[in-house]
Amino acid sequence: MRRKPAWGRIAGKTVIYAVLIVISFVYLEPVFRIISKTFMSAPDVIDPAVQWLPRTFSTDNLKVASRVLNLETSLVNSLWFSSLLAACQTLVSALTGYALSRFEFRFKRFWFMMILMVFIVPLPVLMVPRLMMFITFQDLTKIKMIGTALPQVAMALLGQGVYSTVLILIFYNFFNMIPGVLDEAAMIDGAGPLQVFYHVVVRLSRVTVLVVFLFSFVWNWNETYVTGTLVAGTIQLLPGKLALFDQQFESLVSSSGSAFRINEAYKMAATFISILPLIGLYLLVQRQFIQGIENTGITGE
């Protein structure tokens, strides 16, 4: 077989890397812009000659943005709130994916199509009846629902959380790749369905569980429509504070008598603060996350 000339291989790799760099820049340019604006001083923000590198490096924007976001409270609330919903979604998605993958039951195809249908229907269409349902339940039982995390926890446990359909399909696809003979071997040894699920399937799916948990955590962290409707601002969450940053900023300035005026740098600093925990989380589990993406077949393999 005739080998490709060295210059041809070099040219091919050059083209591939050039395309990858261009595509990467398209995705990373907004992040670079946010970081650049975050550390600019007020004069640099209004100076058209300053594009990327600030003349004066400043952390004042971060300090002001942290005060506006009430970072100490909103960050802790966002962490436990997103983690709780992610844990509930991961558990229910794993059980649902296992049931669809391993068991045959009546109307299985129908229920599978209904799960997909939930993903297709626009969220605002479902939000009104859900809100009415929780309000009715609250009135009948006298259990406070609106203004707490209970509605979203209930939705997550019932498979109606943020993008639960995608999470179920990830588990369903991965469980299909696990040989059924392993289940049969465990059952011969006396294991029941739940024991097979935990001791065989879950133990072989630890990386997939991590991927699903991370997806759910990020989606619940960034979700503001459902949270804003059901929580109604009673729990201070970082993305919710970011969405109302202009109002919060003006309120803080008015109450303190400060001479600060809102500008783009403050907004970028607040945005940087809100995405920094997600970036840190990804860097912490980067290797396992990439391995899980490959194993779950999300890439189409």
C-alpha positions as a printed NumPy array, in Angstrom:
array([[  0.   ,   0.   ,   0.   ],
       [  1.399,   3.376,  -1.026],
       [  1.949,   5.73 ,   1.894],
       [  0.788,   9.305,   1.762],
       [  3.67 ,  11.789,   1.348],
       [  4.91 ,  13.511,   4.504],
       [  3.928,  16.948,   3.228],
       [  0.403,  15.644,   2.55 ],
       [  0.024,  14.385,   6.138],
       [  1.333,  17.665,   7.514],
       [ -1.041,  19.682,   5.327],
       [ -3.985,  17.489,   6.36 ],
       [ -3.231,  17.891,  10.064],
       [ -2.744,  21.632,   9.606],
       [ -6.189,  21.972,   8.058],
       [ -7.785,  19.847,  10.781],
       [ -6.172,  21.827,  13.6  ],
       [ -7.037,  25.133,  11.922],
       [-10.706,  24.125,  11.695],
       [-10.72 ,  22.932,  15.328],
       [ -9.125,  26.172,  16.53 ],
       [-11.675,  28.265,  14.642],
       [-14.592,  26.249,  16.002],
       [-13.151,  26.367,  19.528],
       [-12.776,  30.129,  19.335],
       [-16.426,  30.51 ,  18.327],
       [-17.434,  28.731,  21.54 ],
       [-14.773,  30.22 ,  23.809],
       [-14.846,  33.831,  22.567],
       [-17.818,  34.787,  24.799],
       [-16.027,  33.292,  27.815],
       [-12.821,  35.181,  26.974],
       [-14.873,  38.365,  26.588],
       [-16.506,  37.86 ,  29.987],
       [-13.157,  37.301,  31.715],
       [-11.623,  40.314,  29.972],
       [-14.445,  42.667,  30.973],
       [-14.513,  41.308,  34.52 ],
       [-11.045,  42.597,  35.326],
       [-11.28 ,  45.949,  33.518],
       [-11.362,  49.233,  35.398],
       [-14.124,  51.767,  34.689],
       [-11.928,  53.891,  32.346],
       [-10.948,  50.775,  30.367],
       [-14.595,  49.821,  29.851],
       [-15.42 ,  53.09 ,  28.081],
       [-12.097,  53.277,  26.21 ],
       [-12.654,  52.003,  22.624],
       [ -8.93 ,  51.312,  22.294],
       [ -9.131,  48.608,  24.997],
       [-10.497,  45.394,  23.545],
       [ -9.096,  42.367,  25.359],
       [ -6.31 ,  43.208,  27.806],
       [ -7.138,  45.893,  30.406],
       [ -4.628,  48.649,  30.957],
       [ -5.42 ,  48.556,  34.674],
       [ -6.145,  45.182,  36.252],
       [ -8.937,  45.554,  38.801],
       [-10.971,  43.24 ,  41.059],
       [-13.448,  45.946,  42.063],
       [-16.032,  44.599,  39.623],
       [-15.977,  41.217,  41.362],
       [-16.384,  42.81 ,  44.785],
       [-19.365,  44.917,  43.702],
       [-20.972,  42.037,  41.814],
       [-20.561,  39.75 ,  44.84 ],
       [-22.407,  42.262,  47.016],
       [-25.221,  42.658,  44.501],
       [-25.581,  38.884,  44.112],
       [-25.418,  38.367,  47.893],
       [-22.874,  35.699,  47.052],
       [-22.474,  34.085,  50.47 ],
       [-26.158,  33.139,  50.589],
       [-27.046,  32.658,  46.923],
       [-24.034,  30.43 ,  46.175],
       [-24.741,  28.031,  49.045],
       [-28.444,  27.924,  48.145],
       [-27.683,  27.226,  44.493],
       [-25.284,  24.415,  45.385],
       [-27.673,  22.492,  47.65 ],
       [-30.715,  23.226,  45.474],
       [-29.096,  22.015,  42.241],
       [-27.438,  19.044,  43.965],
       [-30.737,  17.903,  45.489],
       [-32.592,  18.059,  42.176],
       [-29.69 ,  16.412,  40.33 ],
       [-29.589,  13.53 ,  42.829],
       [-33.349,  12.963,  42.497],
       [-33.212,  13.118,  38.702],
       [-30.237,  10.764,  38.491],
       [-31.922,   8.144,  40.685],
       [-35.263,   8.226,  38.861],
       [-33.657,   8.377,  35.401],
       [-31.503,   5.343,  36.222],
       [-34.498,   3.33 ,  37.46 ],
       [-36.596,   4.325,  34.45 ],
       [-33.823,   3.573,  31.97 ],
       [-33.246,   0.199,  33.668],
       [-36.942,  -0.698,  33.469],
       [-37.154,   0.217,  29.788],
       [-33.946,  -1.633,  28.99 ],
       [-34.474,  -4.854,  30.933],
       [-38.193,  -5.525,  31.304],
       [-41.052,  -6.241,  28.941],
       [-44.455,  -4.979,  30.031],
       [-47.754,  -3.96 ,  28.482],
       [-47.791,  -0.678,  26.541],
       [-44.004,  -0.357,  26.851],
       [-43.721,   1.364,  23.465],
       [-46.583,   3.68 ,  24.391],
       [-44.904,   4.802,  27.612],
       [-41.602,   5.191,  25.815],
       [-43.294,   7.486,  23.284],
       [-44.946,   9.448,  26.096],
       [-41.533,  10.051,  27.658],
       [-40.304,  11.415,  24.327],
       [-43.469,  13.488,  23.948],
       [-42.769,  15.346,  27.189],
       [-39.465,  16.48 ,  25.721],
       [-41.142,  17.693,  22.516],
       [-43.941,  19.711,  24.159],
       [-42.826,  23.315,  24.921],
       [-42.209,  23.922,  28.613],
       [-44.552,  26.964,  28.938],
       [-47.44 ,  24.763,  27.756],
       [-46.824,  22.353,  30.645],
       [-46.027,  25.008,  33.23 ],
       [-49.557,  26.402,  33.635],
       [-51.289,  23.075,  34.48 ],
       [-48.372,  22.105,  36.735],
       [-48.643,  25.379,  38.626],
       [-52.418,  24.958,  39.01 ],
       [-51.899,  21.388,  40.23 ],
       [-49.427,  22.435,  42.926],
       [-51.634,  25.33 ,  44.033],
       [-54.637,  22.99 ,  44.301],
       [-52.572,  20.455,  46.249],
       [-51.388,  23.241,  48.544],
       [-54.939,  24.419,  49.206],
       [-56.22 ,  20.9  ,  49.919],
       [-53.397,  19.69 ,  52.163],
       [-52.323,  23.025,  53.69 ],
       [-48.727,  22.015,  52.87 ],
       [-46.803,  24.983,  51.541],
       [-45.608,  24.202,  48.014],
       [-45.207,  27.448,  46.066],
       [-42.165,  29.273,  47.338],
       [-40.32 ,  26.087,  48.348],
       [-38.19 ,  23.444,  46.638],
       [-40.901,  20.783,  47.065],
       [-42.586,  21.187,  43.633],
       [-39.35 ,  20.749,  41.708],
       [-38.247,  17.855,  43.931],
       [-41.604,  16.173,  43.257],
       [-41.229,  16.79 ,  39.523],
       [-37.697,  15.349,  39.568],
       [-38.857,  12.243,  41.458],
       [-41.698,  11.747,  38.978],
       [-39.441,  12.015,  35.94 ],
       [-40.567,  15.537,  35.051],
       [-37.389,  17.421,  35.915],
       [-35.324,  19.554,  33.559],
       [-34.522,  17.451,  30.456],
       [-35.305,  14.225,  32.32 ],
       [-36.069,  12.599,  28.965],
       [-32.465,  13.084,  27.829],
       [-31.138,  11.618,  31.076],
       [-33.424,   8.584,  30.79 ],
       [-32.283,   7.982,  27.219],
       [-28.624,   8.182,  28.278],
       [-29.162,   5.451,  30.872],
       [-31.36 ,   3.432,  28.502],
       [-28.688,   3.506,  25.793],
       [-25.879,   2.534,  28.175],
       [-27.837,  -0.221,  29.926],
       [-28.561,  -1.765,  26.538],
       [-24.801,  -2.158,  26.067],
       [-24.462,  -4.212,  29.281],
       [-24.811,  -7.949,  28.452],
       [-28.001,  -9.476,  29.801],
       [-26.125, -12.624,  30.809],
       [-24.707, -10.697,  33.773],
       [-28.247, -10.138,  35.037],
       [-29.062, -13.826,  34.526],
       [-25.951, -14.901,  36.416],
       [-26.89 , -12.668,  39.357],
       [-30.465, -14.003,  39.354],
       [-29.194, -17.588,  39.389],
       [-27.313, -16.669,  42.567],
       [-30.597, -15.476,  44.064],
       [-30.495, -11.734,  43.381],
       [-33.752,  -9.882,  42.835],
       [-34.349,  -7.093,  40.264],
       [-33.292,  -4.296,  42.64 ],
       [-30.221,  -6.233,  43.737],
       [-29.262,  -6.793,  40.105],
       [-29.813,  -3.097,  39.441],
       [-27.563,  -1.978,  42.291],
       [-24.869,  -4.674,  42.427],
       [-24.487,  -5.268,  38.68 ],
       [-25.867,  -2.469,  36.533],
       [-25.078,   0.561,  38.711],
       [-21.607,  -0.684,  39.607],
       [-20.812,  -0.975,  35.901],
       [-22.296,   2.47 ,  35.244],
       [-20.513,   4.67 ,  37.773],
       [-19.041,   6.96 ,  35.135],
       [-22.413,   7.211,  33.381],
       [-24.063,   8.095,  36.696],
       [-21.497,  10.863,  37.13 ],
       [-22.186,  12.229,  33.625],
       [-25.947,  12.246,  34.192],
       [-25.532,  13.914,  37.588],
       [-23.329,  16.625,  36.083],
       [-25.75 ,  17.243,  33.215],
       [-28.65 ,  17.489,  35.646],
       [-26.692,  19.72 ,  38.034],
       [-25.754,  22.188,  35.27 ],
       [-29.253,  22.239,  33.761],
       [-30.897,  22.822,  37.144],
       [-28.29 ,  25.458,  38.   ],
       [-29.046,  27.438,  34.831],
       [-32.82 ,  26.897,  34.878],
       [-34.655,  30.107,  35.783],
       [-38.112,  29.856,  34.194],
       [-39.548,  26.994,  36.252],
       [-37.583,  27.976,  39.354],
       [-38.692,  31.583,  39.11 ],
       [-42.323,  30.475,  38.812],
       [-42.41 ,  27.848,  41.571],
       [-39.828,  29.168,  44.021],
       [-40.974,  32.737,  43.354],
       [-37.812,  34.323,  44.722],
       [-38.192,  32.998,  48.284],
       [-34.903,  31.093,  47.937],
       [-32.024,  33.289,  46.818],
       [-30.323,  31.472,  43.938],
       [-27.332,  32.714,  41.986],
       [-28.84 ,  32.494,  38.454],
       [-32.025,  34.171,  39.689],
       [-30.055,  37.024,  41.228],
       [-28.098,  37.329,  37.982],
       [-31.301,  37.584,  35.942],
       [-32.386,  40.533,  38.114],
       [-28.908,  42.046,  38.375],
       [-29.876,  45.497,  37.076],
       [-32.707,  45.859,  39.579],
       [-30.62 ,  44.504,  42.442],
       [-27.775,  46.857,  41.549],
       [-29.993,  49.933,  41.525],
       [-31.565,  48.87 ,  44.822],
       [-28.154,  48.434,  46.455],
       [-26.936,  51.794,  45.177],
       [-30.072,  53.567,  46.391],
       [-29.942,  52.022,  49.871],
       [-26.231,  52.654,  50.409],
       [-26.018,  56.087,  48.785],
       [-23.083,  54.88 ,  46.722],
       [-21.829,  56.71 ,  43.655],
       [-21.514,  53.498,  41.624],
       [-23.187,  53.417,  38.215],
       [-23.947,  50.163,  36.489],
       [-21.814,  49.288,  33.483],
       [-20.968,  46.288,  31.359],
       [-18.011,  45.294,  33.537],
       [-20.226,  44.75 ,  36.588],
       [-22.587,  42.568,  34.553],
       [-19.722,  40.54 ,  33.128],
       [-18.265,  40.092,  36.609],
       [-21.619,  38.807,  37.872],
       [-21.85 ,  36.423,  34.922],
       [-18.303,  35.197,  35.554],
       [-19.156,  34.517,  39.205],
       [-22.248,  32.537,  38.213],
       [-20.412,  30.255,  35.766],
       [-17.21 ,  29.857,  37.795],
       [-18.572,  27.006,  39.997],
       [-19.61 ,  25.086,  36.876],
       [-16.204,  25.567,  35.267],
       [-14.496,  24.438,  38.466],
       [-16.75 ,  21.38 ,  38.695],
       [-15.968,  20.4  ,  35.107],
       [-12.21 ,  20.803,  35.601],
       [-12.442,  18.654,  38.732],
       [-14.049,  15.673,  36.963],
       [-12.94 ,  16.343,  33.398],
       [-11.385,  12.931,  32.729],
       [-14.322,  10.94 ,  34.112],
       [-16.785,  13.195,  32.285],
       [-15.157,  12.662,  28.878],
       [-14.918,   8.919,  29.502],
       [-18.597,   8.841,  30.421],
       [-19.586,  10.745,  27.264],
       [-17.762,   8.13 ,  25.193],
       [-19.304,   5.208,  27.088],
       [-22.882,   6.453,  26.937],
       [-22.785,   6.742,  23.169],
       [-23.866,  10.404,  23.081],
       [-21.414,  10.959,  20.258],
       [-23.344,   8.498,  18.128],
       [-20.892,   5.594,  18.484]])
